[in-house]
């Protein structure tokens, strides 16, 4: 079933995008043909395990809370047990009562005071046992990398390398004009929009379809670049530096996260109307197939004509904002590219000022999402803020201070910012990037960020699952909104250093990774019960067994009480808002992936991982051998699992090139790996560096991951050697 649109919370509130009606007719299907696709699996009304935890785990110095579903009114005893079954901490729950969003009666179990580390912990309450989880410093290192790899694998116009993505995810370049593609190298406009063609190759496929949308791409690009800019202020940007991610540009002297964002930035600037043409400087709103692409369809096999859709003020201001941000952040690494970005931003700003009401229509939804947005004053504020922060010029300052959003109490909302609600981005820029604004003005702007963060914390404190969303905000892409609100709290932490904001932002990840009414990890490849059948035209194993499931690190859109697709309507009728989700490829309104949801996931996991700069350090005295190894299973299923191995150099001398060996006792077989070259002979596994990660500084760490199969039991290895020396 094709995706019809990606409405934002603002769009739903403004009435721009209502609940879909006649969805089958719009999609070109009839009730009779709907049976041609596989039937959705029936969702569970509630998870079988009543003790809901972050299924990946918790940071040693972070919040550690679980939600217990129980009708008991009195506090109930809980025990935290190690993998060996020993009780390492205990206490009693706090009764919270009914949770509106889920309908559950809940208790809170708080074990934050426990600071031990290890793998395979469980929380036991009244005979009910949680899924197993880890407590370790390096908890989010691999998820951070995988959440970023999503963008590489969504790239258009480049072959996806099996050495970077894994053999199952390798594919030829899509939409470069190689038959049967019509290509994105010379794309005509829709009739009546323009009389020429444009080279708009590259960029990211927006979601599960093959469309590329400037407004959603702009927000997503901003988030990735902002994650680096924030980390650089905090002095933690090394984790996002050159040769830290699985991208083909690694080793070029530019931080990898900026390499990834540039793939989209180049596309966004290609979408700008050239000089000498009508509406010069404006940006085309989107480019996608003339009609909805069938599912499944590999990108290189898409044979439809591609079309440019008319320019819009919103798209143009997205370009102005992201290109201005580019000019500031990329300048130390590529001055020429930064200058090109600034020129594009200035031209876009001037064009938008000359055409302030060129609104993308909601009716333009055939073949791709409409992304309509009738209110663009917030985009003007955001773009003006970025241009002022980059240039310091009075014209941009005056546009910012004259905007009603500069003093509005509505810049931050309980629903969270999004592609149609960008005033919060302008506030964040002005609150965090030094400008020439008066000190009192900057103080006021920063206070608005912390006030918004406090409001999210208040919302979380009143809920059974501590979600930074009100019960009315389970709309299309609710998981993205959870992550966006987590970002607001993280920004408040950066401004104040107050731990409650850090705790709130990390606890938002708890919800996304399993601490919710369904016991569902919405991130593929992570947790005991992860999403596996997210809506996508290539990662479509549920429809075609020759195609892969989504790669690890892809986040599903999440619960959507409006039930805006036929699968959700059939299978989820009567669901409570927080339970309106089904892991079925046909449920595009609850289970699609999208760049604007993975971008805040990548931002948040980078923030959470900062307390893990030492990698997988489990504490204690360093072993005399000079190395320590942490082996953790990230997810497992009936005959397979994924794992992360972290090697710490506990000696006083650096390691230059490494080989790690271990032996399996349960017949496990490694099938593919990332960040290391892994081979296996019998039961002995050998993992070697891949060049860019060969150096391990004294006290430093390196992590790699792999996927493996097993039969019967899956015991963890107990002995490791690094360069032939035994490790602890």
C-alpha positions in Angstrom: 0.0 0.0 0.0 1.5 3.3 -1.0 2.1 6.2 1.4 -0.4 8.9 0.9 1.0 11.7 3.1 3.1 12.5 6.1 1.0 15.0 8.1 2.6 16.8 11.0 1.0 17.5 14.3 0.5 21.1 13.2 -1.1 20.0 10.0 -3.6 17.9 11.9 -4.3 20.8 14.4 -4.7 23.3 11.6 -7.1 21.0 9.7 -4.8 21.0 6.7 -4.5 17.3 6.7 -7.5 15.4 8.2 -8.1 11.8 8.7 -7.8 10.0 5.4 -11.1 9.1 3.8 -11.6 7.0 0.7 -8.0 5.9 1.1 -8.4 2.8 -1.1 -9.8 4.9 -4.0 -7.0 7.5 -3.6 -4.4 4.8 -3.7 -5.9 3.3 -6.9 -7.1 0.2 -5.1 -10.6 -1.2 -4.5 -12.0 -3.2 -1.7 -11.7 -6.2 -4.0 -8.0 -5.7 -4.7 -7.0 -5.1 -1.1 -7.0 -8.8 -0.5 -4.1 -9.2 -3.0 -1.6 -8.1 -0.4 -0.6 -10.2 2.6 -3.0 -10.0 5.6 -1.7 -8.1 8.6 -0.9 -10.1 11.7 -3.3 -9.4 14.6 -1.8 -7.0 17.1 -1.6 -7.9 20.7 -3.8 -5.9 23.0 -1.0 -5.6 25.5 2.5 -7.0 25.9 2.8 -10.4 27.6 5.5 -9.1 30.0 4.0 -6.6 32.4 7.3 -5.1 33.5 8.2 -2.7 30.7 11.8 -1.5 30.4 14.2 0.0 27.9 15.1 -3.3 26.2 18.5 -2.1 25.2 19.4 -0.9 28.6 20.4 2.0 30.8 23.5 4.2 31.4 25.3 3.7 34.7 24.9 7.4 35.5 21.5 7.9 33.9 17.9 7.4 35.0 16.8 3.7 35.4 13.0 3.4 35.6 10.5 0.8 34.5 6.8 0.8 34.2 4.8 -2.0 35.8 1.3 -2.8 34.6 -0.7 -3.9 37.6 -4.1 -3.3 39.2 -2.5 -3.3 42.7 -3.0 -0.1 44.7 -0.3 -0.6 47.2 3.4 -0.5 46.6 4.9 -3.8 45.3 8.4 -5.2 45.9 10.8 -5.2 43.0 14.2 -6.9 42.5 16.9 -6.2 40.0 18.6 -9.4 39.1 21.9 -10.1 37.4 22.3 -12.5 34.4 23.2 -15.1 37.0 20.0 -14.6 38.9 21.5 -12.8 41.9 19.5 -9.9 43.4 21.7 -6.8 43.1 19.2 -4.2 44.1 15.6 -4.1 45.5 12.9 -1.7 46.5 9.2 -1.0 46.2 7.2 0.5 43.4 5.3 3.7 43.4 1.6 3.4 42.4 0.8 5.8 39.6 -2.8 4.7 38.7 -4.4 5.0 35.4 -2.4 6.1 32.3 -4.7 8.0 29.9 -2.8 7.3 26.7 -2.5 3.6 27.2 -5.4 2.8 29.5 -3.0 0.8 31.7 -3.0 0.9 35.5 0.7 1.5 36.3 3.4 1.5 39.0 6.8 3.0 38.7 10.0 1.0 39.6 13.0 3.3 40.0 16.4 1.6 40.3 18.5 4.7 39.3 20.6 4.4 42.5 22.1 1.2 41.2 25.4 2.0 39.4 26.8 -1.4 38.7 27.3 -2.5 35.1 26.9 -5.7 33.1 24.6 -7.5 30.7 21.5 -9.6 31.0 19.8 -7.8 33.9 16.1 -8.4 34.5 13.6 -6.6 36.8 11.2 -8.8 38.6 8.0 -7.5 40.2 5.4 -9.7 41.8 6.6 -12.7 39.8 6.6 -10.9 36.5 10.0 -10.6 34.8 11.1 -7.9 32.3 12.9 -8.4 29.1 16.7 -8.6 29.7 18.7 -5.4 29.4 22.2 -4.1 29.9 23.6 -1.4 32.2 26.8 -0.1 30.6 28.6 3.1 29.5 28.8 2.2 25.8 25.1 1.5 25.5 24.3 3.9 22.7 27.5 3.8 20.7 26.3 1.2 18.1 22.8 2.6 17.9 24.2 6.1 17.2 26.2 4.6 14.3 23.2 2.6 13.0 20.8 5.5 13.2 23.2 7.5 11.0 23.7 4.6 8.6 20.0 4.9 7.8 20.7 8.0 5.9 23.5 6.5 3.8 21.2 3.6 2.9 18.4 6.1 1.9 20.7 7.9 -0.5 19.5 8.4 -4.0 21.9 8.4 -6.9 24.7 6.3 -5.4 25.3 2.6 -5.2 25.0 1.3 -1.7 28.3 -0.5 -0.8 28.0 -3.9 0.9 31.1 -3.2 2.8 29.4 -0.3 4.5 25.8 -1.5 4.7 26.0 -5.3 4.6 25.4 -7.6 1.7 21.6 -7.7 2.2 21.3 -4.0 1.8 23.6 -3.4 -1.2 21.9 -2.1 -4.3 22.7 -0.2 -7.5 22.3 3.5 -7.6 18.7 4.6 -8.0 17.3 7.3 -10.3 20.4 8.1 -12.3 18.7 7.5 -15.7 19.9 3.9 -16.1 17.0 1.9 -17.6 14.4 1.3 -16.4 14.8 4.5 -14.4 13.9 7.7 -16.1 16.4 9.3 -13.7 16.7 12.5 -11.7 19.4 14.0 -13.9 17.0 15.8 -16.2 13.6 16.0 -14.5 10.8 18.0 -16.1 8.2 20.0 -14.2 4.6 19.2 -14.0 2.5 20.7 -16.7 2.3 24.5 -16.2 5.1 24.7 -13.6 8.1 25.3 -15.8 9.3 24.7 -19.4 12.7 23.2 -18.6 14.3 20.3 -16.8 16.6 20.2 -13.8 19.4 17.9 -12.6 18.1 17.1 -9.1 20.1 13.9 -8.5 21.2 12.8 -5.1 19.6 13.5 -1.7 17.8 11.0 0.5 14.6 9.1 -0.3 12.3 10.7 2.2 10.6 7.7 3.6 9.3 4.3 2.4 8.7 5.8 -1.1 11.0 7.2 -3.7 10.0 10.9 -3.3 12.4 13.6 -2.2 10.8 16.6 -0.4 12.6 19.8 0.4 10.7 20.7 3.6 11.3 17.3 5.2 14.8 17.0 3.9 15.5 20.5 5.2 14.4 19.7 8.8 16.3 16.4 8.7 19.5 18.0 7.4 19.3 20.8 10.1 19.0 18.2 12.8 22.1 16.2 11.7 24.2 19.4 11.3 22.9 20.8 14.6 23.8 17.5 16.4 27.4 18.2 15.3 27.3 21.9 16.2 26.0 21.1 19.6 28.6 18.4 20.2 31.3 20.8 19.1 30.2 23.3 21.7 30.2 20.5 24.3 33.7 19.3 23.2 32.4 15.9 22.3 32.4 16.2 18.5 35.2 13.6 18.1 32.6 10.9 18.2 31.1 12.4 15.0 34.5 13.2 13.4 36.1 11.9 10.2 36.1 8.1 9.9 33.6 7.5 12.7 30.6 6.5 10.5 29.9 4.0 7.7 30.0 6.5 4.8 32.0 6.3 1.6 33.5 9.8 2.2 35.3 8.8 5.5 39.0 9.7 5.5 38.5 13.0 3.7 39.2 15.2 6.6 35.6 16.2 7.1 33.5 15.0 10.0 31.4 12.1 8.8 28.1 13.5 10.0 28.7 16.6 7.8 29.6 14.3 4.8 26.2 12.6 5.2 24.3 15.9 5.5 26.1 17.3 2.5 24.6 14.6 0.3 21.2 16.1 1.1 22.5 19.7 1.0 23.8 19.3 -2.5 20.4 18.0 -3.6 18.5 20.9 -1.8 20.6 23.4 -3.7 19.9 21.6 -7.0 16.2 22.2 -6.3 16.7 26.0 -6.4 15.3 27.7 -9.5 18.2 29.0 -11.5 18.9 32.6 -12.3 17.2 33.9 -15.4 14.1 31.8 -14.9 10.8 32.8 -13.4 10.8 32.7 -9.6 14.6 32.5 -9.6 16.0 31.7 -6.2 12.9 29.8 -5.0 13.0 26.1 -4.4 10.9 23.4 -6.0 8.7 21.9 -3.3 9.4 18.2 -4.2 10.3 15.7 -6.8 8.8 12.2 -7.1 7.1 9.7 -9.4 4.1 10.8 -11.4 2.0 8.1 -9.7 2.5 6.1 -6.5 5.2 3.5 -6.9 4.1 0.0 -6.2 5.3 -1.9 -3.2 7.8 -3.5 -3.3 10.0 -1.7 -5.8 13.7 -1.5 -5.7 14.9 2.1 -6.4 16.9 1.2 -9.5 13.9 -0.7 -10.9 11.4 2.2 -10.7 10.3 2.9 -14.3 8.0 5.9 -13.7 8.5 9.4 -14.9 9.8 11.8 -12.3 8.3 15.3 -11.9 9.3 18.6 -10.3 6.4 20.2 -8.4 6.0 24.0 -8.3 8.2 26.1 -6.0 6.9 27.0 -2.6 7.7 29.6 0.0 8.1 26.9 2.7 10.6 24.9 0.6 12.6 28.0 -0.2 12.9 29.0 3.4 14.0 25.5 4.4 16.7 25.9 1.8 17.6 29.3 3.2 17.8 28.0 6.8 19.8 24.9 6.1 22.2 26.5 3.6 22.9 29.4 6.1 23.6 26.8 8.8 25.9 25.0 6.3 27.8 28.2 5.7 28.6 28.5 9.4 29.3 24.9 10.3 31.2 23.8 7.2 33.5 26.8 6.9 36.4 25.2 8.9 36.3 22.1 6.7 35.4 23.3 3.2 35.4 27.1 2.7 34.3 26.9 -0.9 31.3 24.8 -0.1 30.4 27.0 2.8 30.5 30.0 0.5 28.3 28.3 -2.0 25.8 27.5 0.7 25.7 31.1 1.9 25.1 32.4 -1.7 22.2 29.9 -2.1 20.8 30.9 1.3 20.9 34.6 0.5 19.2 34.1 -2.9 16.5 31.9 -1.3 15.8 34.5 1.4 15.4 37.2 -1.2 13.2 35.1 -3.4 11.0 34.1 -0.4 10.6 37.7 0.7 9.5 38.5 -2.9 7.1 35.6 -3.0 5.8 35.2 0.6 2.6 33.4 -0.2 3.5 30.7 -2.6 1.8 27.9 -0.6 2.1 24.2 -1.6 -1.4 22.9 -2.0 -2.7 19.9 0.0 -4.3 18.7 -3.1 -0.9 17.8 -4.7 -0.7 14.3 -3.2 -0.6 12.0 -6.1 2.6 10.0 -6.3 4.0 11.6 -3.2 3.1 13.3 0.0 1.7 16.8 -0.3 3.6 18.4 2.6 1.2 21.3 2.6 1.8 24.1 5.0 -0.4 27.3 4.9 1.6 29.1 7.6 5.1 30.1 6.7 5.8 32.9 9.2 7.6 30.3 11.4 9.8 29.3 8.4 10.7 33.0 7.9 11.7 33.2 11.6 13.8 30.1 11.4 15.6 31.1 8.2 16.2 34.6 9.5 17.7 33.3 12.7 20.1 31.1 10.8 21.1 33.8 8.4 21.6 36.2 11.3 23.6 33.7 13.4 25.9 33.1 10.4 26.3 36.6 9.1 25.5 39.0 12.0 23.9 41.3 9.4 21.4 43.9 10.6 18.8 43.1 7.9 18.5 39.5 9.2 18.5 40.6 12.8 15.7 43.1 12.1 13.6 40.4 10.4 14.1 38.1 13.4 13.2 40.6 16.0 10.2 41.9 14.1 8.8 38.3 13.8 5.9 37.6 16.1 7.6 34.2 16.8 10.5 36.0 18.5 8.4 36.6 21.6 5.5 34.1 21.1 4.9 31.6 23.8 3.9 29.1 21.1 7.2 28.6 19.5 7.5 25.4 21.5 4.5 23.2 21.8 3.6 20.0 23.6 3.3 18.2 20.3 6.9 19.1 19.4 8.5 20.9 16.4 8.3 19.4 12.9 8.6 20.1 9.2 5.5 22.4 9.4 6.4 23.9 12.8 9.9 25.4 12.7 9.7 28.4 15.0 11.4 26.3 17.8 14.4 25.8 15.5 14.9 29.5 15.3 14.7 29.8 19.1 17.2 27.0 19.5 19.7 28.7 17.1 19.4 32.1 18.8 19.6 30.5 22.3 22.8 28.5 21.5 24.8 30.2 18.8 26.5 33.5 19.9 25.0 36.5 18.2 24.9 40.3 18.6 21.6 40.2 20.3 21.5 42.1 23.7 22.4 39.8 26.6 19.0 40.3 28.2 17.4 39.1 24.9 19.6 36.0 24.8 18.8 35.3 28.4 15.0 35.5 27.6 15.4 33.2 24.6 17.3 30.6 26.7 14.7 30.8 29.4 12.1 29.9 26.8 14.0 26.7 25.9 14.2 25.7 29.6 10.6 26.5 30.1 9.6 24.2 27.2 11.9 21.5 28.7 10.2 21.9 32.1 6.8 21.6 30.4 7.9 18.3 28.8 9.2 17.0 32.2 5.9 17.9 33.8 4.1 16.0 31.0 6.3 13.0 31.6 5.8 13.0 35.4 2.1 12.7 35.0 2.2 9.6 32.8 2.7 5.9 33.5 5.3 5.6 30.7 7.0 9.0 31.1 6.4 10.0 27.5 7.1 13.7 26.6 3.8 13.8 24.6 0.3 14.5 25.8 -2.2 11.7 25.3 -3.8 13.7 22.4 -0.5 13.8 20.5 -0.3 10.2 19.2 -0.5 11.3 15.5 1.3 10.3 12.4 5.0 10.2 13.3 4.5 10.4 17.0 7.8 8.7 17.7 9.6 11.5 15.8 7.8 14.0 18.1 8.9 12.1 21.2 12.5 12.4 20.0 12.1 16.0 19.0 10.9 16.9 22.5 13.8 14.9 23.9 16.1 17.2 21.9 14.5 20.3 23.5 15.3 18.8 26.9 18.9 18.0 25.8 19.4 21.6 24.6 18.2 22.8 28.0 20.8 20.6 29.6 23.5 22.2 27.4 22.3 25.6 28.5 22.1 25.0 32.2 24.0 21.8 33.1 20.9 20.7 35.2 20.7 16.9 35.3 16.9 16.8 35.2 17.0 17.8 31.6 19.6 15.2 30.7 17.6 12.6 32.5 14.4 13.6 30.6 16.0 13.4 27.2 17.5 10.0 27.9 14.2 8.7 29.3 12.5 9.6 26.0 14.8 6.9 24.5 13.4 4.5 27.1 10.0 4.9 25.6 11.2 4.4 22.0 13.2 1.3 23.0 10.5 -0.7 24.8 9.2 1.1 27.9 5.7 1.5 26.5 2.3 -0.2 26.7 3.1 -2.6 23.8 6.6 -3.6 25.1 7.7 -2.6 21.6 11.1 -1.4 20.6 10.3 0.9 17.7 13.9 0.7 16.4 14.7 -2.2 14.2 17.5 -4.5 15.4 17.4 -3.2 19.0 15.6 -4.9 21.9 13.9 -8.2 22.4 10.8 -7.1 20.5 11.9 -4.7 17.8 10.0 -3.5 14.8 10.8 -5.7 11.8 8.3 -4.9 9.1 8.5 -1.2 8.7 6.9 0.2 5.5 9.4 0.5 2.8 9.7 -0.3 -0.9 13.1 -2.0 -0.8 13.3 -3.2 2.8 10.2 -5.2 2.2 10.9 -8.8 3.3 7.3 -9.2 4.5 6.1 -8.8 0.9 9.1 -10.4 -0.9 11.4 -12.9 0.9 14.3 -12.0 -1.4 14.3 -8.5 0.0 15.7 -7.5 3.4 13.9 -6.3 6.5 14.8 -2.7 7.5 18.4 -2.4 8.7 19.2 -1.9 12.4 18.7 1.6 13.6 15.5 2.5 11.6 12.7 3.9 13.7 9.0 3.4 13.0 6.6 6.3 12.9 4.8 4.9 15.9 1.3 5.0 17.4 -1.2 7.0 15.4 -4.7 7.2 16.9 -6.2 8.4 13.6 -5.7 5.0 12.0 -4.9 6.4 8.6 -4.3 3.2 6.5 -6.5 0.1 5.8 -4.4 -2.3 7.9 -4.6 0.0 10.9 -8.3 0.5 10.4 -8.9 -3.2 10.2 -6.6 -4.4 13.0 -6.5 -1.6 15.5 -10.1 -0.4 15.8 -10.8 0.7 19.3 -7.2 1.0 20.3 -6.0 3.4 23.0 -3.9 6.2 21.5 -0.5 4.8 22.7 -1.4 1.3 21.5 -2.4 2.3 17.9 0.5 0.7 16.3 1.1 -2.5 14.3 4.4 -3.9 13.0 3.0 -4.6 9.5 4.5 -3.3 6.2 1.0 -2.3 5.1 0.5 0.1 8.0 2.2 3.1 6.6 0.5 5.5 9.0 2.0 3.7 12.0 5.0 1.8 10.7 6.7 3.7 8.0 10.3 5.0 8.3 11.2 8.6 7.4 14.3 10.8 7.5 12.6 13.3 9.8 12.1 10.6 12.4 15.6 9.0 12.2 17.3 12.4 12.3 16.1 13.2 15.9 16.9 9.5 16.9 20.5 10.1 15.6 20.7 13.4 17.4 19.4 11.9 20.7 21.6 8.8 20.7 24.6 11.0 20.0 23.7 13.0 23.0 23.1 9.9 25.2 26.4 8.3 24.0 28.5 11.2 25.2 28.7 9.8 28.7 30.1 6.7 27.1 33.3 8.2 25.6 35.2 5.4 27.3 33.2 2.8 25.3 32.3 -0.4 27.1 34.0 0.2 30.4 32.4 -1.9 33.1 34.4 -0.3 35.9 36.8 -2.1 38.3 40.6 -2.3 38.2 42.2 -2.7 34.8 43.4 -6.2 34.1 47.1 -6.7 33.9 46.9 -7.8 30.3 46.1 -4.3 29.2 42.7 -4.9 27.6 39.1 -5.4 28.6 36.3 -6.7 26.4 32.6 -6.1 26.7 30.4 -8.5 24.7 26.7 -7.6 24.5 23.8 -9.1 22.6 21.7 -6.2 21.2 18.8 -8.3 19.9 18.0 -12.0 19.4 15.3 -14.1 17.7 14.7 -17.8 17.3 17.8 -18.6 15.4 19.9 -15.5 15.2 21.2 -12.4 17.0 23.1 -9.2 16.7 25.9 -8.3 19.1 28.3 -5.4 19.9 31.8 -6.0 21.1 33.8 -3.2 22.7 37.5 -3.5 23.2 39.1 -1.1 25.8 42.8 -0.5 25.9 43.6 -0.4 29.6 47.3 -0.1 29.2 49.4 3.1 29.1 50.5 2.6 25.5 48.4 3.0 22.3 47.4 0.0 20.2 48.2 0.4 16.5 46.3 -2.3 14.7 44.3 -5.0 16.4 43.1 -8.5 16.1 40.6 -9.9 18.6 39.9 -13.7 19.0 37.3 -15.6 20.9 35.7 -19.1 20.8 32.1 -20.0 20.7 30.8 -23.0 22.7 27.3 -23.1 21.3 27.7 -23.5 17.5 27.2 -19.9 16.7 28.2 -18.7 13.2 28.9 -15.1 12.3 27.2 -14.1 9.0 28.1 -10.4 8.6 29.8 -7.6 10.5 30.4 -3.9 10.6 33.3 -1.8 11.8 35.5 -4.9 11.7 36.5 -7.7 9.4 35.3 -10.9 11.0 36.0 -14.4 9.9 35.4 -17.8 11.6 37.2 -21.1 11.5 35.3 -23.8 13.3 34.3 -22.3 16.7 37.1 -19.7 16.7 36.2 -16.1 15.6 38.8 -13.6 14.4 37.9 -9.9 14.3 40.4 -7.4 12.7 40.3 -3.6 12.4 39.2 -2.1 9.1 42.0 0.5 8.9 40.2 3.7 9.9 39.7 2.3 13.5 43.0 0.5 13.9 44.3 2.9 16.6 43.1 2.5 20.2 44.5 5.2 22.4 45.6 4.4 25.9 42.4 4.3 27.9 40.4 4.5 24.6 38.0 2.0 23.1 36.7 0.7 19.8 33.4 -1.1 19.1 32.2 -3.3 16.3 29.0 -5.3 15.7 28.0 -8.4 13.9 25.1 -10.7 13.1 25.2 -14.4 13.7 23.1 -17.6 13.8 22.8 -20.2 16.5 21.0 -23.4 17.3 19.9 -24.4 20.7 21.6 -22.3 23.4 23.5 -19.1 22.7 26.2 -18.9 25.5 28.4 -15.8 25.5 32.2 -16.3 25.1 34.2 -16.2 28.3 37.7 -15.5 27.0 39.2 -13.0 24.5 42.7 -12.3 23.2 43.8 -9.0 21.7 46.8 -9.4 19.5 47.4 -12.8 21.2 47.3 -11.3 24.7 44.5 -12.4 27.1 42.0 -9.7 28.0 39.9 -9.2 31.1 
